[in-house]
Amino acid sequence: MKRKHAEGIVYSTNPDFVFDREDEADEITLPVYQQQLRVRIESKGRKGKTVTVVEGFSGTANDLELLARDLKMRCGTGGSAKDRLIVLQGDFREKALSFLLEKGYKAKKAGG
């Protein structure tokens, strides 16, 4: 199992050392109506393939994964969720935006 945010600690000789994950423990998911999400399409740096990016989610990694799963099911496509971004394969900006608005999120289009 890989540790995210290990901050360079590889080994400690201190027998009482406990790795503290303050960043995820303190993070809570904001209510749906307080989330400010941006939906944009992107193809730069992706070998010409278009992806839809949903950014601005504030919450735990588990809640981000759940939202990504629902979006992928709604759009019928693959994708991923990490680093507070949801990436959907293909141009699904309109579908994703309407889904997020139905769920109660404050979402808007970003970019051109």
One Martini backbone bead per residue (centre of mass of N, CA, C, O) as a GRO file, in nm:
protein
  112
    1MET     BB    1   0.094   0.038   0.025
    2LYS     BB    2   0.058   0.359  -0.045
    3ARG     BB    3   0.174   0.672   0.059
    4LYS     BB    4   0.025   0.961   0.100
    5HIS     BB    5   0.188   1.219   0.227
    6ALA     BB    6   0.478   1.128   0.369
    7GLU     BB    7   0.704   1.354   0.377
    8GLY     BB    8   0.982   1.163   0.360
    9ILE     BB    9   0.913   0.924   0.541
   10VAL     BB   10   1.073   0.606   0.586
   11TYR     BB   11   1.235   0.603   0.873
   12SER     BB   12   1.225   0.511   1.230
   13THR     BB   13   1.386   0.478   1.557
   14ASN     BB   14   1.128   0.548   1.694
   15PRO     BB   15   0.903   0.360   1.885
   16ASP     BB   16   0.677   0.616   1.916
   17PHE     BB   17   0.611   0.651   1.628
   18VAL     BB   18   0.354   0.847   1.453
   19PHE     BB   19   0.176   0.876   1.179
   20ASP     BB   20   0.044   1.190   1.076
   21ARG     BB   21  -0.285   1.276   0.930
   22GLU     BB   22  -0.400   1.587   0.911
   23ASP     BB   23  -0.519   1.654   0.626
   24GLU     BB   24  -0.752   1.424   0.629
   25ALA     BB   25  -0.875   1.445   0.918
   26ASP     BB   26  -0.976   1.758   0.887
   27GLU     BB   27  -1.137   1.684   0.644
   28ILE     BB   28  -1.436   1.803   0.504
   29THR     BB   29  -1.747   1.792   0.365
   30LEU     BB   30  -1.923   1.989   0.197
   31PRO     BB   31  -2.202   2.090   0.118
   32VAL     BB   32  -2.354   2.092  -0.179
   33TYR     BB   33  -2.444   2.409  -0.173
   34GLN     BB   34  -2.116   2.495  -0.123
   35GLN     BB   35  -2.022   2.398  -0.387
   36GLN     BB   36  -1.763   2.502  -0.632
   37LEU     BB   37  -1.792   2.413  -0.961
   38ARG     BB   38  -1.592   2.321  -1.249
   39VAL     BB   39  -1.647   2.285  -1.607
   40ARG     BB   40  -1.415   2.130  -1.838
   41ILE     BB   41  -1.221   2.116  -2.127
   42GLU     BB   42  -0.950   1.891  -2.244
   43SER     BB   43  -0.635   1.830  -2.467
   44LYS     BB   44  -0.385   1.912  -2.346
   45GLY     BB   45  -0.149   1.662  -2.304
   46ARG     BB   46  -0.350   1.407  -2.449
   47LYS     BB   47  -0.309   1.332  -2.749
   48GLY     BB   48  -0.600   1.478  -2.843
   49LYS     BB   49  -0.770   1.404  -2.610
   50THR     BB   50  -1.079   1.439  -2.464
   51VAL     BB   51  -1.167   1.600  -2.154
   52THR     BB   52  -1.343   1.612  -1.848
   53VAL     BB   53  -1.330   1.869  -1.592
   54VAL     BB   54  -1.369   1.858  -1.235
   55GLU     BB   55  -1.351   2.137  -1.017
   56GLY     BB   56  -1.356   2.225  -0.653
   57PHE     BB   57  -1.357   2.005  -0.457
   58SER     BB   58  -1.463   1.978  -0.105
   59GLY     BB   59  -1.306   1.694   0.044
   60THR     BB   60  -1.300   1.377   0.052
   61ALA     BB   61  -1.185   1.111  -0.125
   62ASN     BB   62  -1.442   0.938  -0.103
   63ASP     BB   63  -1.646   1.154  -0.208
   64LEU     BB   64  -1.505   1.191  -0.479
   65GLU     BB   65  -1.544   0.899  -0.578
   66LEU     BB   66  -1.855   0.898  -0.570
   67LEU     BB   67  -1.898   1.127  -0.771
   68ALA     BB   68  -1.740   1.000  -1.003
   69ARG     BB   69  -1.913   0.748  -1.031
   70ASP     BB   70  -2.179   0.895  -1.101
   71LEU     BB   71  -2.071   1.043  -1.352
   72LYS     BB   72  -1.982   0.793  -1.514
   73MET     BB   73  -2.260   0.663  -1.526
   74ARG     BB   74  -2.415   0.898  -1.662
   75CYS     BB   75  -2.202   0.914  -1.918
   76GLY     BB   76  -2.069   0.638  -2.001
   77THR     BB   77  -1.768   0.643  -1.870
   78GLY     BB   78  -1.453   0.705  -1.802
   79GLY     BB   79  -1.218   0.758  -1.518
   80SER     BB   80  -1.107   0.995  -1.259
   81ALA     BB   81  -0.989   1.050  -0.903
   82LYS     BB   82  -0.776   1.330  -0.813
   83ASP     BB   83  -0.672   1.606  -0.668
   84ARG     BB   84  -0.972   1.737  -0.681
   85LEU     BB   85  -1.034   1.566  -0.947
   86ILE     BB   86  -1.241   1.508  -1.236
   87VAL     BB   87  -1.201   1.262  -1.498
   88LEU     BB   88  -1.344   1.248  -1.821
   89GLN     BB   89  -1.393   1.060  -2.103
   90GLY     BB   90  -1.461   1.321  -2.287
   91ASP     BB   91  -1.741   1.522  -2.402
   92PHE     BB   92  -1.935   1.606  -2.088
   93ARG     BB   93  -2.023   1.895  -1.999
   94GLU     BB   94  -2.335   1.903  -2.009
   95LYS     BB   95  -2.399   1.645  -1.846
   96ALA     BB   96  -2.238   1.718  -1.591
   97LEU     BB   97  -2.376   1.986  -1.530
   98SER     BB   98  -2.669   1.879  -1.501
   99PHE     BB   99  -2.609   1.677  -1.276
  100LEU     BB  100  -2.498   1.876  -1.063
  101LEU     BB  101  -2.753   2.057  -1.052
  102GLU     BB  102  -2.949   1.832  -0.962
  103LYS     BB  103  -2.778   1.776  -0.687
  104GLY     BB  104  -2.699   2.102  -0.590
  105TYR     BB  105  -2.471   2.222  -0.725
  106LYS     BB  106  -2.233   2.475  -0.787
  107ALA     BB  107  -2.223   2.504  -1.135
  108LYS     BB  108  -1.983   2.575  -1.406
  109LYS     BB  109  -1.847   2.692  -1.673
  110ALA     BB  110  -1.520   2.659  -1.815
  111GLY     BB  111  -1.387   2.827  -2.041
  112GLY     BB  112  -1.438   2.797  -2.403
   0.00000   0.00000   0.00000
